[in-house]
Amino acid sequence: MTHTRYAFVKAAWHADIVDRSLDGFSETIPMDQIDTFDVPGAFEMPLMAQTLAKSGKYDAVVCAAFVVDGGIYRHDFVASAVVDGLMRAGMDTGVPVLSVSLTPHHYQETDHHNTIYREHFVQKGREAAAAALQIVGAHKALA
């Protein structure tokens, strides 16, 4: 019997915050069942998720990013495109693709906000692990 494998994709923007989601995820799912992949930013996650899902190596793909308002572009459009792309990757491949992508309305690079969002990403990682276990279990029960 093969062990369940998970791909965990992390966007490099705000890696000090985003990487905390893997900390939370790995509290529940052992690191020896997780392969990690870094991408430049959130926008690159859907294609990577689709590629990983199509590989046949993973029971689920988890993608984490922190999309903030940089003042130059509409971050809500980027976040929407990313989440839509992740959903499509899962639908097109039949492999669950989970999102730990957050888009805060108000974020400033202060110690206070960074601490809040680091802790929040740990919690979101825990929630993603619980969701991954549940959906992978459901898929295996149907197989």
The first five atom37 places (N, CA, C, CB, O) and aatype in JSON, in Angstrom:
{
  "aatype": [12, 16, 8, 16, 1, 18, 0, 13, 19, 11, 0, 0, 17, 8, 0, 3, 9, 19, 3, 1, 15, 10, 3, 7, 13, 15, 6, 16, 9, 14, 12, 3, 5, 9, 3, 16, 13, 3, 19, 14, 7, 0, 13, 6, 12, 14, 10, 12, 0, 5, 16, 10, 0, 11, 15, 7, 11, 18, 3, 0, 19, 19, 4, 0, 0, 13, 19, 19, 3, 7, 7, 9, 18, 1, 8, 3, 13, 19, 0, 15, 0, 19, 19, 3, 7, 10, 12, 1, 0, 7, 12, 3, 16, 7, 19, 14, 19, 10, 15, 19, 15, 10, 16, 14, 8, 8, 18, 5, 6, 16, 3, 8, 8, 2, 16, 9, 18, 1, 6, 8, 13, 19, 5, 11, 7, 1, 6, 0, 0, 0, 0, 0, 10, 5, 9, 19, 7, 0, 8, 11, 0, 10, 0],
  "atom_mask": [
    [1, 1, 1, 1, 1],
    [1, 1, 1, 1, 1],
    [1, 1, 1, 1, 1],
    [1, 1, 1, 1, 1],
    [1, 1, 1, 1, 1],
    [1, 1, 1, 1, 1],
    [1, 1, 1, 1, 1],
    [1, 1, 1, 1, 1],
    [1, 1, 1, 1, 1],
    [1, 1, 1, 1, 1],
    [1, 1, 1, 1, 1],
    [1, 1, 1, 1, 1],
    [1, 1, 1, 1, 1],
    [1, 1, 1, 1, 1],
    [1, 1, 1, 1, 1],
    [1, 1, 1, 1, 1],
    [1, 1, 1, 1, 1],
    [1, 1, 1, 1, 1],
    [1, 1, 1, 1, 1],
    [1, 1, 1, 1, 1],
    [1, 1, 1, 1, 1],
    [1, 1, 1, 1, 1],
    [1, 1, 1, 1, 1],
    [1, 1, 1, 0, 1],
    [1, 1, 1, 1, 1],
    [1, 1, 1, 1, 1],
    [1, 1, 1, 1, 1],
    [1, 1, 1, 1, 1],
    [1, 1, 1, 1, 1],
    [1, 1, 1, 1, 1],
    [1, 1, 1, 1, 1],
    [1, 1, 1, 1, 1],
    [1, 1, 1, 1, 1],
    [1, 1, 1, 1, 1],
    [1, 1, 1, 1, 1],
    [1, 1, 1, 1, 1],
    [1, 1, 1, 1, 1],
    [1, 1, 1, 1, 1],
    [1, 1, 1, 1, 1],
    [1, 1, 1, 1, 1],
    [1, 1, 1, 0, 1],
    [1, 1, 1, 1, 1],
    [1, 1, 1, 1, 1],
    [1, 1, 1, 1, 1],
    [1, 1, 1, 1, 1],
    [1, 1, 1, 1, 1],
    [1, 1, 1, 1, 1],
    [1, 1, 1, 1, 1],
    [1, 1, 1, 1, 1],
    [1, 1, 1, 1, 1],
    [1, 1, 1, 1, 1],
    [1, 1, 1, 1, 1],
    [1, 1, 1, 1, 1],
    [1, 1, 1, 1, 1],
    [1, 1, 1, 1, 1],
    [1, 1, 1, 0, 1],
    [1, 1, 1, 1, 1],
    [1, 1, 1, 1, 1],
    [1, 1, 1, 1, 1],
    [1, 1, 1, 1, 1],
    [1, 1, 1, 1, 1],
    [1, 1, 1, 1, 1],
    [1, 1, 1, 1, 1],
    [1, 1, 1, 1, 1],
    [1, 1, 1, 1, 1],
    [1, 1, 1, 1, 1],
    [1, 1, 1, 1, 1],
    [1, 1, 1, 1, 1],
    [1, 1, 1, 1, 1],
    [1, 1, 1, 0, 1],
    [1, 1, 1, 0, 1],
    [1, 1, 1, 1, 1],
    [1, 1, 1, 1, 1],
    [1, 1, 1, 1, 1],
    [1, 1, 1, 1, 1],
    [1, 1, 1, 1, 1],
    [1, 1, 1, 1, 1],
    [1, 1, 1, 1, 1],
    [1, 1, 1, 1, 1],
    [1, 1, 1, 1, 1],
    [1, 1, 1, 1, 1],
    [1, 1, 1, 1, 1],
    [1, 1, 1, 1, 1],
    [1, 1, 1, 1, 1],
    [1, 1, 1, 0, 1],
    [1, 1, 1, 1, 1],
    [1, 1, 1, 1, 1],
    [1, 1, 1, 1, 1],
    [1, 1, 1, 1, 1],
    [1, 1, 1, 0, 1],
    [1, 1, 1, 1, 1],
    [1, 1, 1, 1, 1],
    [1, 1, 1, 1, 1],
    [1, 1, 1, 0, 1],
    [1, 1, 1, 1, 1],
    [1, 1, 1, 1, 1],
    [1, 1, 1, 1, 1],
    [1, 1, 1, 1, 1],
    [1, 1, 1, 1, 1],
    [1, 1, 1, 1, 1],
    [1, 1, 1, 1, 1],
    [1, 1, 1, 1, 1],
    [1, 1, 1, 1, 1],
    [1, 1, 1, 1, 1],
    [1, 1, 1, 1, 1],
    [1, 1, 1, 1, 1],
    [1, 1, 1, 1, 1],
    [1, 1, 1, 1, 1],
    [1, 1, 1, 1, 1],
    [1, 1, 1, 1, 1],
    [1, 1, 1, 1, 1],
    [1, 1, 1, 1, 1],
    [1, 1, 1, 1, 1],
    [1, 1, 1, 1, 1],
    [1, 1, 1, 1, 1],
    [1, 1, 1, 1, 1],
    [1, 1, 1, 1, 1],
    [1, 1, 1, 1, 1],
    [1, 1, 1, 1, 1],
    [1, 1, 1, 1, 1],
    [1, 1, 1, 1, 1],
    [1, 1, 1, 1, 1],
    [1, 1, 1, 1, 1],
    [1, 1, 1, 1, 1],
    [1, 1, 1, 0, 1],
    [1, 1, 1, 1, 1],
    [1, 1, 1, 1, 1],
    [1, 1, 1, 1, 1],
    [1, 1, 1, 1, 1],
    [1, 1, 1, 1, 1],
    [1, 1, 1, 1, 1],
    [1, 1, 1, 1, 1],
    [1, 1, 1, 1, 1],
    [1, 1, 1, 1, 1],
    [1, 1, 1, 1, 1],
    [1, 1, 1, 1, 1],
    [1, 1, 1, 0, 1],
    [1, 1, 1, 1, 1],
    [1, 1, 1, 1, 1],
    [1, 1, 1, 1, 1],
    [1, 1, 1, 1, 1],
    [1, 1, 1, 1, 1],
    [1, 1, 1, 1, 1]
  ],
  "atom_positions": [
    [[0.84, -1.19, 0.0], [0.0, 0.0, 0.0], [0.88, 1.25, 0.0], [-0.96, 0.0, 1.23], [1.83, 1.35, 0.78]],
    [[0.57, 2.18, -0.87], [1.35, 3.4, -0.94], [0.84, 4.41, 0.08], [1.3, 4.0, -2.35], [-0.35, 4.46, 0.39]],
    [[1.75, 5.21, 0.58], [1.38, 6.26, 1.52], [0.79, 7.45, 0.78], [2.61, 6.7, 2.36], [1.11, 7.71, -0.38]],
    [[-0.06, 8.14, 1.45], [-0.66, 9.34, 0.89], [0.43, 10.39, 0.75], [-1.83, 9.86, 1.77], [1.23, 10.59, 1.65]],
    [[0.44, 11.08, -0.4], [1.42, 12.12, -0.67], [0.71, 13.43, -0.91], [2.3, 11.74, -1.87], [-0.35, 13.49, -1.53]],
    [[1.31, 14.48, -0.41], [0.78, 15.83, -0.57], [1.85, 16.72, -1.19], [0.31, 16.41, 0.79], [3.03, 16.64, -0.84]],
    [[1.42, 17.57, -2.12], [2.29, 18.62, -2.65], [1.89, 19.91, -1.96], [2.19, 18.74, -4.22], [0.7, 20.21, -1.84]],
    [[2.86, 20.67, -1.5], [2.6, 21.94, -0.82], [3.36, 23.03, -1.57], [3.03, 21.88, 0.7], [4.59, 23.06, -1.56]],
    [[2.61, 23.92, -2.21], [3.18, 25.0, -3.02], [3.12, 26.29, -2.23], [2.42, 25.15, -4.38], [2.08, 26.66, -1.69]],
    [[4.27, 27.0, -2.15], [4.34, 28.24, -1.39], [4.81, 29.37, -2.28], [5.28, 28.08, -0.19], [5.81, 29.25, -2.99]],
    [[4.09, 30.47, -2.25], [4.5, 31.67, -2.98], [5.61, 32.38, -2.2], [3.3, 32.62, -3.21], [5.54, 32.48, -0.97]],
    [[6.61, 32.87, -2.91], [7.78, 33.47, -2.26], [7.52, 34.88, -1.71], [8.93, 33.52, -3.24], [8.21, 35.31, -0.78]],
    [[6.54, 35.59, -2.27], [6.24, 36.92, -1.72], [5.79, 36.76, -0.28], [5.15, 37.65, -2.57], [4.89, 35.96, 0.01]],
    [[6.4, 37.5, 0.62], [6.1, 37.43, 2.05], [6.31, 36.01, 2.59], [4.65, 37.87, 2.32], [5.51, 35.52, 3.38]],
    [[7.4, 35.36, 2.16], [7.68, 33.99, 2.57], [7.75, 33.83, 4.08], [8.98, 33.52, 1.95], [7.39, 32.78, 4.61]],
    [[8.21, 34.87, 4.79], [8.29, 34.8, 6.25], [6.91, 34.58, 6.87], [8.92, 36.06, 6.81], [6.81, 34.05, 7.98]],
    [[5.86, 34.99, 6.17], [4.49, 34.79, 6.65], [3.91, 33.53, 6.03], [3.61, 36.02, 6.31], [3.36, 32.69, 6.74]],
    [[4.01, 33.4, 4.71], [3.41, 32.28, 3.98], [3.94, 30.93, 4.45], [3.65, 32.43, 2.49], [3.17, 29.98, 4.58]],
    [[5.23, 30.84, 4.72], [5.83, 29.58, 5.13], [5.27, 29.05, 6.45], [7.33, 29.74, 5.25], [5.38, 27.86, 6.73]],
    [[4.67, 29.9, 7.23], [4.07, 29.46, 8.49], [2.91, 28.5, 8.24], [3.59, 30.66, 9.31], [2.58, 27.68, 9.11]],
    [[2.3, 28.58, 7.06], [1.19, 27.67, 6.76], [1.68, 26.23, 6.68], [0.51, 28.07, 5.43], [0.97, 25.31, 7.08]],
    [[2.9, 26.03, 6.19], [3.47, 24.68, 6.17], [3.72, 24.2, 7.59], [4.78, 24.65, 5.35], [3.57, 23.01, 7.87]],
    [[4.1, 25.1, 8.48], [4.28, 24.73, 9.89], [2.98, 24.16, 10.45], [4.74, 25.94, 10.72], [2.98, 23.11, 11.1]],
    [[1.88, 24.86, 10.21], [0.58, 24.39, 10.7], [0.15, 23.1, 10.03], [0.0, 0.0, 0.0], [-0.37, 22.2, 10.69]],
    [[0.36, 23.0, 8.71], [-0.02, 21.81, 7.95], [0.73, 20.58, 8.46], [0.27, 22.02, 6.44], [0.15, 19.51, 8.62]],
    [[2.03, 20.76, 8.72], [2.87, 19.62, 9.13], [2.69, 19.24, 10.6], [4.32, 19.94, 8.87], [3.27, 18.26, 11.05]],
    [[1.89, 19.99, 11.34], [1.54, 19.55, 12.7], [0.64, 18.32, 12.63], [0.82, 20.69, 13.48], [0.65, 17.49, 13.55]],
    [[-0.12, 18.19, 11.56], [-1.06, 17.08, 11.39], [-0.55, 16.05, 10.4], [-2.41, 17.61, 10.93], [-0.67, 14.84, 10.64]],
    [[0.01, 16.5, 9.31], [0.49, 15.6, 8.25], [2.01, 15.58, 8.3], [-0.03, 16.05, 6.83], [2.65, 16.63, 8.2]],
    [[2.6, 14.39, 8.46], [4.06, 14.29, 8.61], [4.81, 14.82, 7.39], [4.46, 12.85, 8.86], [4.37, 14.64, 6.25]],
    [[5.93, 15.48, 7.63], [6.74, 16.05, 6.56], [7.21, 15.0, 5.56], [7.94, 16.77, 7.14], [7.46, 15.32, 4.4]],
    [[7.34, 13.73, 5.98], [7.78, 12.72, 5.02], [6.7, 12.34, 4.02], [8.24, 11.48, 5.76], [6.94, 11.54, 3.12]],
    [[5.5, 12.92, 4.17], [4.42, 12.73, 3.2], [4.19, 13.99, 2.37], [3.14, 12.33, 3.92], [3.27, 14.04, 1.55]],
    [[5.02, 15.02, 2.58], [4.83, 16.31, 1.93], [6.05, 16.66, 1.08], [4.56, 17.43, 2.97], [7.18, 16.61, 1.56]],
    [[5.8, 17.0, -0.17], [6.84, 17.57, -1.03], [6.52, 19.05, -1.17], [6.92, 16.85, -2.44], [5.39, 19.42, -1.47]],
    [[7.51, 19.9, -0.96], [7.27, 21.34, -1.03], [7.85, 21.91, -2.33], [7.88, 22.06, 0.19], [8.86, 21.44, -2.85]],
    [[7.16, 22.94, -2.82], [7.55, 23.61, -4.06], [7.38, 25.11, -3.86], [6.7, 23.1, -5.28], [6.34, 25.56, -3.37]],
    [[8.39, 25.87, -4.22], [8.32, 27.32, -4.12], [8.09, 27.9, -5.51], [9.61, 27.9, -3.47], [8.71, 27.47, -6.48]],
    [[7.21, 28.88, -5.59], [6.96, 29.61, -6.82], [7.15, 31.09, -6.53], [5.52, 29.32, -7.38], [7.09, 31.49, -5.36]],
    [[7.39, 31.91, -7.56], [7.66, 33.33, -7.31], [6.54, 34.06, -6.58], [7.92, 34.02, -8.62], [6.79, 34.82, -5.65]],
    [[5.31, 33.83, -6.99], [4.19, 34.53, -6.38], [2.91, 33.75, -6.54], [0.0, 0.0, 0.0], [2.9, 32.64, -7.08]],
    [[1.82, 34.33, -6.07], [0.52, 33.66, -6.12], [0.08, 33.35, -7.54], [-0.53, 34.52, -5.44], [-0.52, 32.31, -7.8]],
    [[0.39, 34.25, -8.46], [-0.08, 34.1, -9.83], [0.47, 32.83, -10.49], [0.32, 35.32, -10.64], [-0.16, 32.29, -11.4]],
    [[1.62, 32.36, -10.03], [2.23, 31.16, -10.59], [1.7, 29.86, -9.98], [3.72, 31.22, -10.42], [2.02, 28.78, -10.46]],
    [[0.91, 29.95, -8.94], [0.44, 28.75, -8.25], [-0.5, 27.87, -9.06], [-0.24, 29.14, -7.0], [-0.33, 26.65, -9.04]],
    [[-1.5, 28.4, -9.78], [-2.43, 27.51, -10.47], [-1.76, 26.57, -11.48], [-3.47, 28.33, -11.18], [-2.09, 25.39, -11.54]],
    [[-0.83, 27.08, -12.28], [-0.16, 26.22, -13.24], [0.67, 25.16, -12.53], [0.73, 27.05, -14.18], [0.68, 24.0, -12.94]],
    [[1.38, 25.55, -11.47], [2.15, 24.57, -10.71], [1.23, 23.52, -10.09], [2.98, 25.27, -9.62], [1.55, 22.33, -10.11]],
    [[0.1, 23.96, -9.55], [-0.86, 23.02, -8.95], [-1.36, 22.03, -10.0], [-2.05, 23.78, -8.32], [-1.46, 20.84, -9.74]],
    [[-1.68, 22.54, -11.18], [-2.17, 21.69, -12.25], [-1.09, 20.68, -12.67], [-2.6, 22.54, -13.46], [-1.38, 19.5, -12.86]],
    [[0.14, 21.14, -12.81], [1.25, 20.27, -13.2], [1.45, 19.17, -12.16], [2.55, 21.08, -13.37], [1.62, 18.0, -12.51]],
    [[1.44, 19.54, -10.89], [1.62, 18.56, -9.82], [0.46, 17.58, -9.77], [1.78, 19.26, -8.48], [0.67, 16.38, -9.58]],
    [[-0.76, 18.08, -9.93], [-1.93, 17.21, -9.89], [-1.9, 16.21, -11.06], [-3.23, 18.05, -9.94], [-2.25, 15.04, -10.89]],
    [[-1.5, 16.68, -12.22], [-1.43, 15.81, -13.4], [-0.32, 14.76, -13.29], [-1.21, 16.64, -14.65], [-0.36, 13.75, -13.99]],
    [[0.65, 14.99, -12.44], [1.8, 14.08, -12.33], [1.4, 12.7, -11.83], [2.85, 14.67, -11.41], [2.11, 11.72, -12.07]],
    [[0.27, 12.61, -11.13], [-0.17, 11.34, -10.57], [0.55, 10.96, -9.29], [0.0, 0.0, 0.0], [0.31, 9.88, -8.75]],
    [[1.42, 11.81, -8.8], [2.2, 11.51, -7.6], [1.5, 11.93, -6.3], [3.54, 12.2, -7.68], [1.87, 11.47, -5.22]],
    [[0.49, 12.8, -6.42], [-0.06, 13.42, -5.22], [-1.56, 13.16, -5.07], [0.2, 14.91, -5.24], [-2.3, 13.16, -6.05]],
    [[-1.96, 12.94, -3.83], [-3.38, 12.76, -3.51], [-4.08, 14.09, -3.35], [-3.54, 11.92, -2.25], [-5.29, 14.18, -3.5]],
    [[-3.31, 15.12, -3.03], [-3.86, 16.48, -2.91], [-2.72, 17.47, -3.08], [-4.58, 16.69, -1.54], [-1.56, 17.16, -2.81]],
    [[-3.08, 18.66, -3.53], [-2.12, 19.76, -3.7], [-2.63, 20.93, -2.87], [-1.96, 20.16, -5.22], [-3.8, 21.31, -2.96]],
    [[-1.76, 21.5, -2.06], [-2.11, 22.64, -1.22], [-1.26, 23.83, -1.67], [-1.88, 22.33, 0.31], [-0.05, 23.69, -1.87]],
    [[-1.89, 24.99, -1.84], [-1.19, 26.18, -2.31], [-1.38, 27.32, -1.32], [-1.68, 26.59, -3.72], [-2.5, 27.6, -0.89]],
    [[-0.29, 27.98, -0.96], [-0.32, 29.05, 0.03], [0.28, 30.33, -0.52], [0.4, 28.62, 1.3], [1.36, 30.31, -1.12]],
    [[-0.43, 31.43, -0.31], [0.06, 32.74, -0.75], [-0.57, 33.83, 0.1], [-0.25, 32.97, -2.25], [-1.6, 33.64, 0.73]],
    [[0.08, 34.98, 0.08], [-0.39, 36.17, 0.78], [-0.42, 37.28, -0.25], [0.54, 36.54, 2.03], [0.62, 37.82, -0.63]],
    [[-1.62, 37.63, -0.7], [-1.78, 38.63, -1.76], [-2.21, 39.94, -1.1], [-2.84, 38.17, -2.83], [-3.32, 40.05, -0.58]],
    [[-1.32, 40.91, -1.12], [-1.59, 42.18, -0.45], [-1.71, 43.31, -1.47], [-0.5, 42.49, 0.57], [-1.24, 43.2, -2.6]],
    [[-2.33, 44.38, -1.04], [-2.51, 45.55, -1.88], [-1.19, 46.31, -1.93], [-3.66, 46.45, -1.34], [-0.79, 46.95, -0.96]],
    [[-0.53, 46.21, -3.09], [0.75, 46.9, -3.24], [0.59, 48.32, -3.75], [0.0, 0.0, 0.0], [1.58, 49.03, -3.93]],
    [[-0.64, 48.75, -3.99], [-0.89, 50.09, -4.44], [-0.75, 50.29, -5.94], [0.0, 0.0, 0.0], [-1.11, 51.35, -6.46]],
    [[-0.23, 49.29, -6.64], [0.0, 49.41, -8.07], [-1.08, 48.68, -8.86], [1.39, 48.88, -8.45], [-1.53, 49.15, -9.9]],
    [[-1.49, 47.53, -8.36], [-2.48, 46.71, -9.05], [-3.62, 46.38, -8.09], [-1.84, 45.41, -9.62], [-3.51, 46.56, -6.88]],
    [[-4.71, 45.91, -8.66], [-5.85, 45.53, -7.84], [-5.64, 44.11, -7.32], [-7.17, 45.63, -8.64], [-5.86, 43.14, -8.05]],
    [[-5.21, 43.99, -6.07], [-4.88, 42.68, -5.52], [-6.08, 41.76, -5.47], [-4.31, 42.84, -4.14], [-5.92, 40.54, -5.49]],
    [[-7.29, 42.32, -5.41], [-8.48, 41.47, -5.38], [-8.66, 40.75, -6.71], [-9.73, 42.29, -5.05], [-9.14, 39.62, -6.73]],
    [[-8.28, 41.38, -7.82], [-8.35, 40.71, -9.12], [-7.34, 39.58, -9.19], [-8.12, 41.71, -10.26], [-7.64, 38.5, -9.7]],
    [[-6.14, 39.82, -8.68], [-5.11, 38.78, -8.66], [-5.58, 37.61, -7.81], [-3.77, 39.34, -8.13], [-5.49, 36.46, -8.23]],
    [[-6.08, 37.89, -6.62], [-6.54, 36.84, -5.72], [-7.67, 36.04, -6.35], [-7.0, 37.44, -4.39], [-7.7, 34.81, -6.24]],
    [[-8.59, 36.71, -7.0], [-9.7, 36.02, -7.65], [-9.2, 35.11, -8.77], [-10.71, 37.04, -8.2], [-9.65, 33.97, -8.89]],
    [[-8.28, 35.62, -9.58], [-7.72, 34.81, -10.67], [-7.0, 33.58, -10.11], [-6.76, 35.64, -11.52], [-7.1, 32.49, -10.68]],
    [[-6.28, 33.75, -9.02], [-5.54, 32.65, -8.42], [-6.5, 31.59, -7.9], [-4.64, 33.15, -7.29], [-6.33, 30.4, -8.2]],
    [[-7.48, 31.99, -7.13], [-8.42, 31.03, -6.55], [-9.21, 30.33, -7.66], [-9.39, 31.74, -5.57], [-9.43, 29.12, -7.59]],
    [[-9.63, 31.07, -8.68], [-10.32, 30.46, -9.82], [-9.41, 29.45, -10.52], [-10.78, 31.54, -10.82], [-9.86, 28.36, -10.89]],
    [[-8.14, 29.8, -10.7], [-7.2, 28.9, -11.34], [-6.95, 27.64, -10.53], [0.0, 0.0, 0.0], [-6.84, 26.55, -11.09]],
    [[-6.87, 27.78, -9.21], [-6.68, 26.61, -8.35], [-7.9, 25.7, -8.42], [-6.41, 27.05, -6.89], [-7.76, 24.47, -8.48]],
    [[-9.08, 26.29, -8.4], [-10.31, 25.49, -8.5], [-10.33, 24.74, -9.83], [-11.56, 26.39, -8.36], [-10.68, 23.56, -9.89]],
    [[-9.97, 25.44, -10.9], [-9.97, 24.8, -12.22], [-8.94, 23.68, -12.29], [-9.68, 25.85, -13.32], [-9.21, 22.63, -12.89]],
    [[-7.78, 23.87, -11.68], [-6.76, 22.81, -11.66], [-7.31, 21.55, -11.01], [-5.49, 23.28, -10.92], [-7.1, 20.44, -11.5]],
    [[-8.02, 21.71, -9.9], [-8.63, 20.56, -9.24], [-9.73, 19.93, -10.07], [0.0, 0.0, 0.0], [-9.81, 18.71, -10.18]],
    [[-10.57, 20.75, -10.65], [-11.68, 20.24, -11.46], [-11.17, 19.53, -12.71], [-12.61, 21.39, -11.86], [-11.71, 18.49, -13.09]],
    [[-10.15, 20.09, -13.35], [-9.63, 19.5, -14.59], [-8.87, 18.2, -14.36], [-8.72, 20.49, -15.28], [-8.83, 17.35, -15.25]],
    [[-8.27, 18.03, -13.18], [-7.44, 16.85, -12.94], [-8.11, 15.82, -12.04], [-6.14, 17.27, -12.32], [-7.71, 14.65, -12.04]],
    [[-9.12, 16.22, -11.29], [-9.74, 15.31, -10.34], [-8.96, 15.14, -9.05], [0.0, 0.0, 0.0], [-9.33, 14.33, -8.2]],
    [[-7.89, 15.91, -8.9], [-7.08, 15.88, -7.68], [-7.46, 17.1, -6.84], [-5.54, 15.86, -8.0], [-7.46, 18.22, -7.35]],
    [[-7.77, 16.89, -5.55], [-8.11, 18.05, -4.72], [-6.98, 19.07, -4.66], [-8.46, 17.58, -3.3], [-5.83, 18.73, -4.4]],
    [[-7.34, 20.33, -4.91], [-6.4, 21.45, -4.81], [-6.97, 22.4, -3.77], [-6.17, 22.17, -6.21], [-8.05, 22.96, -3.95]],
    [[-6.24, 22.57, -2.68], [-6.71, 23.4, -1.58], [-5.94, 24.71, -1.55], [-6.57, 22.66, -0.24], [-4.76, 24.76, -1.91]],
    [[-6.61, 25.75, -1.12], [-6.0, 27.07, -1.1], [-5.84, 27.59, 0.33], [-6.83, 28.05, -1.91], [-6.78, 27.56, 1.13]],
    [[-4.64, 28.05, 0.62], [-4.36, 28.79, 1.85], [-3.89, 30.17, 1.37], [-3.27, 28.05, 2.79], [-2.79, 30.62, 1.7]],
    [[-4.73, 30.81, 0.6], [-4.39, 32.1, 0.01], [-5.22, 33.18, 0.66], [-4.62, 32.09, -1.52], [-6.45, 33.18, 0.59]],
    [[-4.55, 34.1, 1.3], [-5.23, 35.16, 2.03], [-5.0, 36.5, 1.37], [-4.77, 35.2, 3.49], [-3.92, 36.8, 0.88]],
    [[-6.05, 37.31, 1.38], [-6.0, 38.66, 0.81], [-6.58, 39.62, 1.84], [-6.79, 38.73, -0.54], [-7.78, 39.88, 1.83]],
    [[-5.75, 40.15, 2.72], [-6.29, 41.05, 3.75], [-6.7, 42.4, 3.15], [-5.25, 41.27, 4.85], [-6.1, 42.9, 2.2]],
    [[-7.72, 42.96, 3.74], [-8.17, 44.3, 3.3], [-7.17, 45.37, 3.75], [-9.57, 44.61, 3.86], [-6.94, 46.34, 3.04]],
    [[-6.6, 45.18, 4.92], [-5.67, 46.17, 5.46], [-4.44, 45.46, 5.99], [-6.34, 47.02, 6.59], [-4.5, 44.75, 7.0]],
    [[-3.33, 45.64, 5.3], [-2.07, 45.06, 5.75], [-0.98, 46.11, 5.63], [-1.71, 43.8, 4.93], [-0.85, 46.78, 4.61]],
    [[-0.22, 46.25, 6.69], [0.94, 47.13, 6.68], [2.11, 46.31, 7.21], [0.69, 48.43, 7.55], [1.96, 45.51, 8.13]],
    [[3.27, 46.53, 6.63], [4.44, 45.77, 7.05], [4.98, 46.32, 8.37], [5.53, 45.82, 5.97], [6.02, 46.96, 8.42]],
    [[4.22, 46.03, 9.42], [4.62, 46.39, 10.77], [4.82, 45.1, 11.56], [3.57, 47.31, 11.45], [4.31, 44.06, 11.18]],
    [[5.55, 45.17, 12.65], [5.74, 43.99, 13.5], [4.39, 43.45, 13.97], [6.62, 44.33, 14.71], [4.18, 42.23, 14.01]],
    [[3.49, 44.35, 14.31], [2.16, 43.94, 14.79], [1.42, 43.13, 13.73], [1.33, 45.18, 15.19], [0.95, 42.03, 14.01]],
    [[1.3, 43.65, 12.52], [0.59, 42.94, 11.45], [1.31, 41.64, 11.07], [0.44, 43.83, 10.22], [0.66, 40.62, 10.85]],
    [[2.63, 41.69, 10.99], [3.37, 40.48, 10.63], [3.15, 39.37, 11.64], [4.86, 40.78, 10.51], [3.01, 38.21, 11.25]],
    [[3.13, 39.7, 12.91], [2.87, 38.71, 13.95], [1.47, 38.13, 13.81], [3.05, 39.32, 15.35], [1.29, 36.91, 13.9]],
    [[0.49, 38.98, 13.6], [-0.89, 38.52, 13.44], [-1.01, 37.57, 12.25], [-1.84, 39.72, 13.25], [-1.61, 36.5, 12.37]],
    [[-0.44, 37.95, 11.11], [-0.6, 37.12, 9.91], [0.25, 35.86, 9.96], [-0.24, 37.92, 8.68], [-0.15, 34.85, 9.38]],
    [[1.4, 35.88, 10.61], [2.17, 34.63, 10.79], [1.34, 33.62, 11.57], [3.52, 34.91, 11.51], [1.24, 32.46, 11.19]],
    [[0.74, 34.07, 12.66], [-0.09, 33.18, 13.48], [-1.31, 32.71, 12.7], [-0.54, 33.89, 14.77], [-1.72, 31.55, 12.81]],
    [[-1.89, 33.61, 11.91], [-3.07, 33.26, 11.13], [-2.72, 32.2, 10.08], [-3.68, 34.51, 10.44], [-3.52, 31.29, 9.83]],
    [[-1.55, 32.29, 9.46], [-1.15, 31.3, 8.47], [-0.9, 29.94, 9.11], [0.1, 31.77, 7.74], [-1.17, 28.92, 8.49]],
    [[-0.38, 29.91, 10.33], [-0.23, 28.62, 11.02], [-1.61, 27.98, 11.18], [0.46, 28.81, 12.43], [-1.79, 26.8, 10.89]],
    [[-2.58, 28.76, 11.63], [-3.93, 28.24, 11.8], [-4.54, 27.79, 10.47], [-4.83, 29.29, 12.46], [-5.18, 26.74, 10.41]],
    [[-4.34, 28.57, 9.42], [-4.87, 28.2, 8.1], [-4.19, 26.92, 7.6], [-4.66, 29.35, 7.08], [-4.83, 26.11, 6.92]],
    [[-2.94, 26.73, 7.92], [-2.25, 25.48, 7.57], [-2.86, 24.29, 8.28], [0.0, 0.0, 0.0], [-3.02, 23.22, 7.68]],
    [[-3.19, 24.46, 9.55], [-3.86, 23.39, 10.31], [-5.2, 23.06, 9.66], [-4.07, 23.81, 11.79], [-5.55, 21.89, 9.5]],
    [[-5.95, 24.1, 9.3], [-7.26, 23.9, 8.68], [-7.11, 23.21, 7.33], [-7.98, 25.23, 8.51], [-7.94, 22.36, 6.98]],
    [[-6.09, 23.56, 6.56], [-5.85, 22.91, 5.27], [-5.52, 21.43, 5.45], [-4.71, 23.62, 4.51], [-5.96, 20.59, 4.66]],
    [[-4.76, 21.11, 6.49], [-4.43, 19.71, 6.77], [-5.69, 18.92, 7.09], [-3.42, 19.61, 7.94], [-5.88, 17.81, 6.58]],
    [[-6.55, 19.48, 7.91], [-7.81, 18.8, 8.25], [-8.67, 18.6, 7.0], [-8.6, 19.6, 9.31], [-9.24, 17.53, 6.79]],
    [[-8.75, 19.63, 6.16], [-9.52, 19.53, 4.92], [-8.91, 18.5, 3.98], [-9.61, 20.91, 4.23], [-9.63, 17.72, 3.35]],
    [[-7.58, 18.5, 3.87], [-6.9, 17.54, 2.98], [-7.17, 16.11, 3.43], [-5.38, 17.81, 2.95], [-7.48, 15.26, 2.61]],
    [[-7.05, 15.85, 4.72], [-7.33, 14.5, 5.23], [-8.76, 14.09, 4.92], [-7.07, 14.44, 6.75], [-9.02, 12.95, 4.51]],
    [[-9.69, 15.01, 5.11], [-11.1, 14.69, 4.88], [-11.39, 14.42, 3.41], [-11.98, 15.83, 5.39], [-12.03, 13.43, 3.08]],
    [[-10.91, 15.3, 2.51], [-11.23, 15.13, 1.1], [-10.48, 13.96, 0.49], [-10.92, 16.41, 0.33], [-11.03, 13.26, -0.36]],
    [[-9.23, 13.73, 0.89], [-8.49, 12.58, 0.39], [-9.15, 11.29, 0.88], [-7.0, 12.64, 0.84], [-9.27, 10.32, 0.13]],
    [[-9.58, 11.29, 2.13], [-10.28, 10.12, 2.66], [-11.56, 9.83, 1.89], [0.0, 0.0, 0.0], [-11.87, 8.67, 1.6]],
    [[-12.3, 10.87, 1.56], [-13.54, 10.7, 0.8], [-13.25, 10.16, -0.6], [-14.29, 12.04, 0.72], [-13.96, 9.29, -1.09]],
    [[-12.2, 10.68, -1.24], [-11.84, 10.22, -2.58], [-11.42, 8.74, -2.54], [-10.7, 11.09, -3.17], [-11.78, 7.96, -3.42]],
    [[-10.65, 8.37, -1.52], [-10.2, 6.98, -1.42], [-11.36, 6.04, -1.14], [-9.14, 6.83, -0.33], [-11.38, 4.91, -1.62]],
    [[-12.33, 6.52, -0.36], [-13.51, 5.69, -0.06], [-14.34, 5.44, -1.31], [-14.37, 6.37, 1.02], [-14.98, 4.39, -1.43]],
    [[-14.33, 6.37, -2.24], [-15.1, 6.23, -3.48], [-14.37, 5.36, -4.52], [-15.38, 7.6, -4.08], [-14.99, 4.82, -5.43]],
    [[-13.05, 5.23, -4.36], [-12.26, 4.49, -5.38], [-12.5, 3.0, -5.3], [-10.76, 4.77, -5.19], [-11.92, 2.24, -6.07]]
  ]
}
